[in-house]
Amino acid sequence: MPIRASASSRRCGSAILTEEIGSKSDSKEVPGEVAFRLYDTYGFPLDLTQVIAAESGWTVDVAGFEKRMDEQRSRGSFAGSGETAVGDVYKELAGELGESEFLGYQQVASEATLRSALVSGKRATRMTAGQEAELFFDRSPFYGESGGQLGDRGFITGNGGRAQVIDTQKPVGQLIVHRVKVLDGAIEVGEKLELIVDKERRAGLRRNHSATHLLHRALRELLGEGAKQAGSVVAPDHLRFDYTSYQPLTEEQRMQIEARVNQLVWENHPAETKLMDPESAVKSGAIAFFGDKYTQLSRVRVLQIGPSVELCGGTHVSRSGDVGFFKIQSEGAIAAGVRRIVALTGPEAVAFVHDEEKQLARTAAILRGSPKDVALKAEQTAARLKELERELADLQKKAAVAKSSELATGIREVNGVKVIAARQESGDPEILRELADKLRDQMKSGIVVLGGEKDGKATLLVAVTPDLAKKYKAGDLVKELSKTLGGRGGGKPEMAQAGGGDPAQLDAALARAYELVRP
């Protein structure tokens, strides 16, 4: 399965690559070990590393990367197999069985002979209900994950058993691996079985893969040839496309790209494929950003959908119109100079738009307007809200002045120091600071400790006049008081606050404030 790295991992990986490229190396080549670490730990596909490196005039040690990949495969294992070196088993099977004939361009079901099987990474001849296994056929309509397109799922049936295909992979060359769970009966090597691909899932994969090509074309038309593909994922319910750019798409550009892709969809171009040698394919104008993986092949598939011409071995729609409808869901940065578009097609795109319409209608109802004037209503509401916030702030300041006069009557003198510790209705830090400032001004010299509750949590504020700040630091006082609350606090000598504690302990904390001032 492809690596699914988090955004934080991507940022870390980007920093490592940037540091490597910034080094004063004469070779200007990213070591294979570094490229492999970026892939294995941070989720950077080799293609993405190559694109980022090329932006700075660097290359990548592909041979070194592949060597590390081979070493990892030899250490890898199928679920439950411990340290079994299934990487070597795959190589042995590829040499023994040869290529699996892929039938999936024309059909989604076929009869095939089971030639070999693995259970927990070891050869097996018979698989029974409940077992998970890897099956190898002479031919198959199942697409093994590659080129960003996820592997097919479906079912395998025979006279004596039935299995569910939970994933399909191509670990070595054109060897297709069907990862299955046997549901009923038994399946044996040598028997002929019926292989049935999940048609609905495959249809989604086809739509999204073809839409990925059209999106790539639209980006290059709008942003220029500098917008190069830097990776992709084609899933049945969405597509993800990474491309090189240092600038985010403007709202206008985003709409232009959507409009261009949908124009190509509605023009209903046929999806035409040709088998060519790699050199002739590139000379004919076919785009190939992942050249290293194609140069080893004697024949490649060239796919043309309207003005889009690319090398691709994936499955696609018959005509661009089969994509139905294209909608960008999100666009954002994933690494320095690399951005990502997530988009939807067909039923998923329509459902997304319908959901947005529902949210828009709901917002319009709340604002007592129509969907057409939601933006204007929202602007008016936001302006009114700011006006009310200013009015509220003024009222709170006035209330703080009035409250400070009331609280001043409760000032105590402890160890020759004026101290006031009181609980307030509001635990809003802004209100507590405003009130503390007023009390300090009235006291001229003294210590103010105020507490309140906000969002179910205690807030405590300590203010000390400048003449006492060296002896009674507000930060030290609030740290001690926060221990009673069970929260944390800190700050400067003249003003500090604590939060996150138990509101039920506020009175105890405030009472302790007087004790801390005693000698």
N, C-alpha and C positions, 0 to 999 in steps of 0.2 A: 504494500500500500504506500502511496506517496506520503511524504512527511507533512504533517499539519503543524506548522510552527506558529507560535503566538506572535503578536505584534512586538512585544518586548524582546523576544528572541531574535526577531528580524533586525531590530535596532542594534542589539549587541553584535550580531553578525556583521552588520553594515559597518560598525565602528572598527571591528577587527580588520575587515577588508580595506577600509580607508587608511588605517595605520600601515598595513602591509604595502599598499600602493604608494604611500607617502614616504616610505623608507628610501634610503639612498643606495638602492641596489642597482648595479650596472646591467643586470640581466633583463629588468623590466618584465619579469615573468612571475606570476603568482605560483608558488610551489604547489605541487599536487597534494601535499600533506595539508596545506592550509585550505585548499579548495574542498578537500574531503571533510575537514573539520567543520567548515561552513555548511556543508550539506548534511553531515551526520548529526551535528549538535544544534545548528541554528536554522535548519530548513531551507538553505539556499540551494536551489538546483544548480547544476554545473552551468547550464545555459545563462542563468541570471548572473553568476559570478563572471562569466565571460563578457557579458554585456557591460557590466559596471567597470570591469578592468579595461575593456576596449575604449571606454570614454576617456581614459587617461593615457591611452597609447600602450597599454600593457596587454600581455597575453596570459594564458593559463597553461600550466603543465598538465595537459590532458592525460598523457601516458601515466604520469605519477598518480593522478586522481584515480584512473581506472585500476591501477595496481592495488591501491588501497581498497577500492570497491571489491576487487576480487578476493582480497584477504578477508574482508568483512563477510562476503558471501560464504567463504569456506568455514567461517566461524558461526554462521547463522543457523537457525533451527526452525522447523515447523512447530506449531503449538504442541507442547507436550513431549517434544523429542529431546529435551536436554541439550547436550552438546553435539548432537548429530550433525555432521557436515553436509547438510542438504545442498549447499552450493555446489559441491563436487558431484552430488547425485544428479542434479539438474544437467550438469555438463555431460555426465555419462549418458543420461537418457537422450540428450540432444544428439550425441554422436551415434547412439544406438538406433534411435527412432527416426532421426532426420527432422525435417520441418513438418509442422502440423498444417495441413491444407486448410486455409481459412475460407469458409463459404459464406460468411456473414455479409458480404457486399450485396449478394442477391437474395439470400434467404435467412429466415430466423428459426428454421427447424430442419433437421436432417437426421438420417441414420448414420451411425459411425461405429467402428470397431474399437473396443477398449483394448489398447495395446500394452499399457503398463499402469501401475498404481503405487502410491506411497501412503503409508499410514505411520504417523509420527516419524516421518523422514526415512522410513525403511521400506524396502520392496514388499509388496503384498499382492496376493492373487485373488483374495475374496474379502469383500467388505460387507458387514452386516449392520442391521438397524442400530442407530445410536452412534456409530463410528464416524469420525471425520477423516477425510482422505483427500489425496490429490490424484486426479485422474488424467490420463494422457491418451488421446484418440488419434486415429490416422487422419481424421478431418473433423472440422467443427464449425458451427455457425456462431460460436461464442467469441466475442472480441476480448483479447487479453489487454489489460491496461497498458497504454503507451501513448506517447504524444499528447499527454494531458487528459485524454479521454479515459474515464473510469471503465473498469471491466464489466462485462455483462453478468447478469444473474438469470436464473431460470430453473429448469428441472431436467432430470435425466431419468428415463423410464425404460424398463425392460420387462420380460415375462416374469422374472422372479424378484424384482425389487424396484425401488424408486428412491431417488436422491435429489436433494435441493442444492443447486449451485449457488453458493453464497458469495463467490468472487471468482474472477478469471484474471490470470496474470501471464506475462511473457518474461520469465526470469532470464532466459538465455535464447538469443536469436529469435527464431520464429516458433519456438516450442511453446505451445499453449497449455497452461496448467489450469484445470478446473478444480477449484477447492469446494468440496461438497460435504454435506452431512447426509448420511443414509437415513431415510425416513422409514422405509418398510422393506422387509425381506432382505435379499442379498444381491450384490452385484459382483460379477466375476470377470477377471481379465480374459480376453478372448471372445466374449460375447458381443453381439450387435445390440446397440441400444439406441433409443430415440432421444436426441438432444433438442430441447425446446427452450429458446430464449424468451425472456419476459418481453413481449412485444411493446407494451406501453412504456416500459422503462427505456427500451432501445429507441423508441420514437422520440422521447425526450432528449436522449443523448445525441441523436441525429440533428434535431432542431438546434440544440445549443452548440454543437460542433460547427455546423454550417454558419450559424450566426456569429461565431467567434471569428471566422474568416472574413465575413462582411464587416464586422466591427474593426478588424485590423485594417482593412482597406479604407474605411471611412476615416480612421485616425490618421493614416498616412496622407490621405487627400487633404485633411484639414490642417494637420500640424507639420507635415513634411516628412521626408524619409528618415529624419532623426528619431521619429517615434517608432522604435523597434520593439518587437515582441521580446519579453523577458520572462516568459513562462505563462502557463495557462492550466486551468482545470476545467474539464468538461464533465458536468454531472447531469443526471436526468432532470433535475429541477432548477438548475441555474448554470451559469458559466462565469468563470473568473479569468480575467485577462490582465496580465502585468505588462507594462510598457515603459520605455525610457522617456522621462521628461522631468524637468526641474520645476515646472510650473503647474499648478492645479488647473483643471478645466474651469473656465468661466461658465456661468449659467447659460449664456448664449451658445458657447461652444458645445456644451452638453446637449442642448436641444438640437443643434445642427447635426451632431453625430447621430442622435436618435433618428432624426428626420432622414438622414442619408441612408442609414441601415434599413429603415422601413421602406424607403423608396426602392432600394435594391430587392427587398423582399417582395414588394407588390409588383415589381416589373417581371417577377416570376421567371428568372433566368434558369435554364437547365444546369444541373450539376454534372459536368462532363469530366471524365477521367481518362488519362493516357498513361501507359507504361513507357518509360524512357530511361536511358542511362543518365546518371546524375549530371554529368557535364552538359549534355544536350538539354536537359531539363532547365538548368540554370541559365544557359545561353538563350533559351526560348523566352525567358522573362519570369520564370517561376521563382517566387521568393523562398529562400531557405536560410533561416537564421540559425538553424541547428545543424550546420553542415557536417560537423564531425560524425554524427550518427548516420548520415546518408552516404558519405563517401565510401563506406565499406560495402555498400550494396551495389549489385550489378544493374538492377532495375529499380526505379522508384515510381511512385504514383504521383502524377501531376493532376491536381484538381482545379478546375476553372468554374467559377460561379459568377457570371457577368464579368466585371472588370477585375475580379479577384482571381489571382493565379498563384497557387502555392503547392509545395510538396507536402503531401499528407497521406498517411496510411489509415486514417480513421474512417468511421462510417458517417455518411451524410444523407441529407434529404435528396429526393429526385429533382426537385426544383426549388428555387429560393422561396417561392410562395408558400411552401410547406412549413416554413418557419412561423408563418402566421402574423406575429406581432412581436416587436422588440422593445424592451424598456430597460433603461439603466436604473439599477437599484441604489448603487453607491459608487463613489469615486474618491480615492484618497491615497496618500503616500504610504509606502511600506518600507522604503529604504532610501538612502540618498540618491536622488536621480531616478528612482523607480516608483511608479504609481500603479494602482490597481483599480480596475473597473469590475464590478459585480453586476451582472445583468440577467434578465429573465426573458423567456420567449413563450409564445403560444399561450396555453391555459394559465400558466403561472404568471405571465406578464399581465394578462387580463384581470386575474384575481388581485394582483398587486394594485392595479389602477382602481379597481372597484373598492378596495380597502381604503385607498387614499381619498376616493370620492365620499365614502361613508364618514371618514374623519373630517373632511371638509364640510360636509353637510351638518355634522354634529357641532362643529365649531361655529358655523353660521347660525345655527339655532341658539346657541349659548349667547352669541353676540347680537341676536335679534336682527339678523339680516339675511341676505341670500348668499349662496356660494360665490356669486360674481363680485360682491362687494366685501368679502371677508377681509382682504388686505387693508382696505380703507377703514373698516370697522375696528380691526386689530390695532391699527396705528392710532386711531382716536382713543381707544380704550387704554393703550399704553401711555399716551400723553396724559389722560385723565388720572391714571394710576400714579404717574410721577408727581402730578400736582397734589394728589391726596397724600402721597408720602412726604412731600415737603411740608404740607399743612400739619401732618401728624408729628413730624420732627419738631416743628415750632411749638406745638402743644406740649410735647414731652419735655422740651426745654423749660417751658413755663411751669409745668408741673414739678419739674426737678427743683426749680427755684423755690416754689411754695413748699415742697416736701422738705427741702434742706432747712428751712426756717423751723418747721415742725420738729425735725430730728435733732436740731441743735439744742433743744431743751433737755435732751437725754445724754448730753456729753458728760462723761465722768473724768475725774483726774486721778490717774494711776501713776504712782512713782514720779509725781511732778509733771506727768505728760497727759495732755487732753486726749481722750480716746472715745470714739463712738463706734459701736458695733451693732448693726441693726439689719433686720430682714425686710426685704421689699417684695411687693406683689410680683413684680416683673424681674426675671433673671437675665433680661437682655443686656449684654455687656455695654452697649452704647448708652443705654439709660443709666446704668450703674456708674459709668465713667462721668457722665454729665452731672449726676447727683454728687458724686465724690468730689468733683472739682468745686462745686458750689460750697460744700461743707468745709473743704480745706481753706477756701477763701475766707469763710466766716471765722474759722478757728484761728487763723494766722499761723498757729503752730500746733501740730497734733497728728493723730493717726486715725484714719477712717477705714472701717471694715464693713463692707456691705455684701449681702447674700440674697439670692433669689433662685427661682426654679424656671427653667426653660426647656420645653420638649421633654419633660420627665427627668431632667438631669439638673444637678445643682451647679450654680455659678457663684463664684466668690471673687470679690475684688478688694484689694488693699491699696490705699493711697496714703503716702507719708509726705509731710511738708519738707522742703529742702533742708531746713535747719536740723531735722532729726534723721534724715535719710542715711547718714553714716553709721549711726548707732542702731537704728531700727530699719533695716533694709526691707522694703516692701516684698522683694523677691524671696527673702529668707522667711518672712512672716507667712506668706501665702503657701510656701512649701510645707511648713509645719501644720498649718490649718487644713491643708488638703489631705493630710494623713487621717484626720478625723472623718473627712468626707469619703475617703477611699478613692479620691480622684488624683489628678496631677496638675501642678501649676508652676509658674515661674514668671520672671519679668525683671524690670529695672528697679533700682533702689527707691524711686519715687512712685512707681505705679506697677502693679503686678496682678495677675488674675489666675484662677484655677477653675477647672470645669470637669464634668463627667462623673461627679460623685453622687452619693445617695442624698436626695433632698431631705429625707427624714433626719439626717445628721446635721442639717444646717444650724439649728439652734445650739447644738453642742459645740459646733465649730466656732460660732460667733461668741459664745460664752468664754471659750478658751482664749479668745483674742486678748481679753483683759489680763489673763494669767501670763501671757507671753511678754507683756510690758512690765510686769513686776520685776524688781531686782533679784 
